[in-house]
């Protein structure tokens, strides 16, 4: 499927607008997501990997708290590989499914020691082979841990991309594949940070703040909102006068 000129123009408009709003310096270190804050503080791919696992089905605020508590005691793969799972559970309790995640991060730490001498691999193919690492986690490590252009796609990126008409997909995985075909690579590195911030700030799943959005002219979701209906009624009244 080819990318139309209108879609390419739309992508540029969206990225430039969101960059001015959320990343005016063009630097992920200035981001506000939990992963961006970790990168700003440590630039450690291992901490990005563990924090991404902690972030699954968990709000950013809780991920940040749990990550800080965990890394205050266990900073390296060797330390976490030897950690008691019960102690890890206690430290990461703010996140959802903390018992499962405690076992997962101990397991992935041991795998890093066994296969990679305690270093985090920097290719998608190697990352995806680690236990509990799926496409989103692998791409987050590449983007936030190594600065490698990819498009990690969570529910926010999936929702925003569909609402703004960039894709018509049913799952985040399908959205990721489509975005990587249509979005110029020069934008890949910042898409996750920008779309997550936009999805939490304005393009919310419930209670979106459409009047403050710059993209209502081409948003597929906007025509179904009360603001669009009110605008149509005002136009109809004006036309009947």
C-alpha positions as CSV (number, residue, x, y, z in Angstrom):
1,X,0.0,0.0,0.0
2,X,1.5,3.3,-1.0
3,X,1.4,6.5,1.1
4,X,-0.6,9.3,-0.5
5,X,0.7,12.8,-0.7
6,X,-2.1,14.0,1.7
7,X,-1.1,11.4,4.3
8,X,2.6,12.4,4.0
9,X,1.7,16.0,4.5
10,X,-0.6,15.2,7.4
11,X,2.2,13.2,9.1
12,X,4.5,16.2,8.8
13,X,1.9,18.6,10.2
14,X,1.2,16.4,13.2
15,X,4.8,15.8,14.1
16,X,5.7,19.4,13.8
17,X,2.8,20.6,15.9
18,X,3.3,18.0,18.6
19,X,7.0,18.6,18.7
20,X,6.4,22.3,19.3
21,X,4.0,21.4,22.1
22,X,5.8,18.5,23.8
23,X,9.5,18.4,22.7
24,X,10.4,21.9,21.7
25,X,14.1,21.1,22.1
26,X,13.8,18.0,20.0
27,X,15.5,15.9,22.6
28,X,14.0,12.8,24.3
29,X,15.9,13.7,27.4
30,X,13.4,16.5,27.8
31,X,10.4,14.1,27.6
32,X,7.9,13.5,30.3
33,X,7.1,9.8,30.0
34,X,8.6,7.5,32.6
35,X,11.1,6.1,30.1
36,X,12.2,9.5,28.9
37,X,12.9,10.5,32.5
38,X,14.9,7.4,33.1
39,X,17.0,8.1,30.0
40,X,17.6,11.7,31.2
41,X,18.9,10.4,34.5
42,X,20.9,7.3,33.6
43,X,21.1,6.6,29.8
44,X,21.2,2.9,30.9
45,X,19.6,0.4,28.4
46,X,19.2,-2.2,31.2
47,X,17.1,0.2,33.3
48,X,15.0,1.1,30.2
49,X,14.4,-2.6,29.6
50,X,13.4,-3.3,33.2
51,X,11.2,-0.2,33.4
52,X,9.5,-1.0,30.2
53,X,8.5,-4.5,31.6
54,X,7.3,-2.7,34.7
55,X,5.2,-0.3,32.6
56,X,3.1,-3.0,31.0
57,X,-0.6,-2.3,32.0
58,X,0.6,0.3,34.5
59,X,0.3,4.1,34.6
60,X,3.5,6.1,34.1
61,X,3.4,7.5,37.6
62,X,3.4,4.1,39.2
63,X,6.1,2.9,36.8
64,X,8.4,5.7,37.8
65,X,7.9,5.1,41.6
66,X,8.5,1.4,41.2
67,X,11.6,1.9,39.0
68,X,13.2,4.3,41.5
69,X,12.5,1.9,44.4
70,X,13.9,-1.1,42.5
71,X,17.0,0.6,41.2
72,X,17.8,2.1,44.6
73,X,18.7,-1.4,45.6
74,X,19.4,-3.4,42.4
75,X,21.1,-1.5,39.6
76,X,22.7,-4.2,37.4
77,X,21.7,-7.4,35.8
78,X,24.0,-9.4,38.1
79,X,22.3,-7.8,41.2
80,X,18.8,-8.5,39.9
81,X,19.7,-12.0,38.8
82,X,20.7,-12.9,42.3
83,X,17.8,-11.0,44.0
84,X,15.1,-12.6,46.1
85,X,11.8,-12.5,44.2
86,X,10.0,-11.6,47.3
87,X,12.2,-8.6,47.9
88,X,11.7,-7.5,44.3
89,X,7.9,-7.8,44.7
90,X,8.0,-5.5,47.7
91,X,10.0,-2.9,45.8
92,X,7.8,-2.9,42.6
93,X,4.5,-3.3,44.4
94,X,3.1,0.1,43.0
95,X,2.8,-1.5,39.5
96,X,0.1,-3.9,38.3
97,X,0.8,-7.6,38.3
98,X,3.9,-7.0,40.5
99,X,4.3,-10.7,41.5
100,X,4.5,-11.8,37.8
101,X,6.8,-8.9,36.9
102,X,9.1,-9.6,39.8
103,X,9.7,-13.1,38.4
104,X,10.0,-11.8,34.9
105,X,12.7,-9.2,35.6
106,X,14.7,-11.7,37.6
107,X,14.5,-14.1,34.7
108,X,15.4,-11.6,32.0
109,X,18.4,-10.4,34.1
110,X,19.6,-14.0,34.4
111,X,19.2,-14.4,30.6
112,X,21.3,-11.3,30.0
113,X,24.1,-12.7,32.1
114,X,23.9,-16.2,30.5
115,X,23.7,-15.0,26.9
116,X,25.2,-11.5,26.7
117,X,27.6,-11.2,29.7
118,X,25.2,-8.8,31.4
119,X,24.8,-6.4,28.6
120,X,21.6,-5.5,26.8
121,X,21.6,-6.5,23.1
122,X,21.0,-3.6,20.7
123,X,19.2,-5.4,17.8
124,X,15.5,-6.0,17.6
125,X,16.0,-9.6,16.7
126,X,18.1,-10.3,19.8
127,X,15.8,-8.3,22.1
128,X,12.7,-10.1,21.0
129,X,14.2,-13.4,22.0
130,X,14.6,-12.3,25.6
131,X,11.9,-13.7,28.1
132,X,8.9,-11.3,28.5
133,X,10.1,-9.0,25.7
134,X,7.6,-8.4,22.9
135,X,7.7,-5.9,20.0
136,X,6.7,-2.8,22.1
137,X,9.3,-3.5,24.8
138,X,12.0,-4.3,22.2
139,X,11.3,-1.1,20.4
140,X,11.2,1.0,23.6
141,X,14.7,-0.3,24.5
142,X,16.0,0.6,21.0
143,X,14.5,4.1,21.1
144,X,15.0,5.1,24.7
145,X,18.0,2.9,25.5
146,X,20.1,3.2,22.3
147,X,18.6,6.1,20.3
148,X,17.8,3.7,17.4
149,X,14.9,4.9,15.3
150,X,11.8,2.6,15.8
151,X,8.1,3.2,16.6
152,X,7.1,1.6,19.9
153,X,3.3,1.3,19.8
154,X,1.1,1.1,22.9
155,X,-2.6,1.8,23.3
156,X,-2.1,5.6,23.1
157,X,-0.1,5.5,19.9
158,X,-2.6,3.0,18.4
159,X,-5.6,5.2,19.4
160,X,-4.1,8.5,18.2
161,X,-2.9,7.0,14.9
162,X,-6.4,5.7,14.1
163,X,-8.2,8.8,15.2
164,X,-6.0,11.1,13.1
165,X,-6.5,8.9,10.0
166,X,-2.9,7.7,9.7
167,X,-3.9,4.1,9.9
168,X,-7.0,1.9,10.0
169,X,-5.9,-1.0,12.2
170,X,-7.4,-3.2,15.0
171,X,-4.3,-3.8,17.1
172,X,-1.2,-1.9,18.3
173,X,1.0,-4.5,16.5
174,X,-0.7,-3.8,13.2
175,X,-0.5,-0.1,13.8
176,X,3.3,-0.4,14.5
177,X,3.8,-2.2,11.2
178,X,1.8,0.3,9.2
179,X,3.4,3.4,10.8
180,X,6.8,2.1,10.0
181,X,5.8,1.9,6.4
182,X,4.2,5.3,6.1
183,X,6.1,7.6,8.6
184,X,9.4,9.0,7.3
185,X,12.3,7.5,9.3
186,X,13.4,11.0,10.4
187,X,10.3,11.1,12.7
188,X,10.5,7.6,14.1
189,X,12.5,8.4,17.2
190,X,10.0,10.8,18.7
191,X,6.7,9.3,17.6
192,X,6.2,7.3,20.8
193,X,6.9,10.2,23.1
194,X,4.8,12.7,21.1
195,X,1.8,10.4,20.6
196,X,1.8,9.2,24.2
197,X,1.9,12.8,25.6
198,X,-0.8,13.9,23.1
199,X,-2.9,10.8,24.0
200,X,-2.8,11.6,27.7
201,X,-3.1,15.4,27.4
202,X,-5.7,16.0,24.7
203,X,-6.6,12.9,22.7
204,X,-7.8,10.9,25.8
205,X,-9.7,7.7,25.4
206,X,-12.5,9.1,27.6
207,X,-13.2,12.8,27.8
208,X,-10.9,14.1,24.9
209,X,-10.2,17.8,24.9
210,X,-11.1,18.4,21.2
211,X,-11.5,22.2,21.4
212,X,-7.8,22.5,22.2
213,X,-6.7,20.2,19.4
214,X,-5.2,21.5,16.1
215,X,-6.2,18.4,14.1
216,X,-10.0,18.5,14.1
217,X,-10.2,19.3,10.4
218,X,-8.9,15.8,9.5
219,X,-9.6,13.8,12.7
220,X,-11.8,10.8,12.1
221,X,-13.1,10.8,15.7
222,X,-14.0,14.5,15.9
223,X,-17.2,14.3,13.8
224,X,-18.7,12.0,16.4
225,X,-18.1,14.4,19.3
226,X,-20.5,16.9,20.9
227,X,-18.4,19.8,19.8
228,X,-18.7,18.8,16.2
229,X,-22.5,18.3,16.5
230,X,-22.8,21.7,18.2
231,X,-20.8,23.3,15.4
232,X,-23.0,21.7,12.8
233,X,-26.2,22.9,14.5
234,X,-24.8,26.5,14.6
235,X,-24.0,26.3,10.9
236,X,-27.5,25.0,10.1
237,X,-29.1,27.8,12.1
238,X,-27.0,30.4,10.4
239,X,-27.8,29.0,6.9
240,X,-31.6,29.1,7.7
241,X,-31.5,32.8,8.5
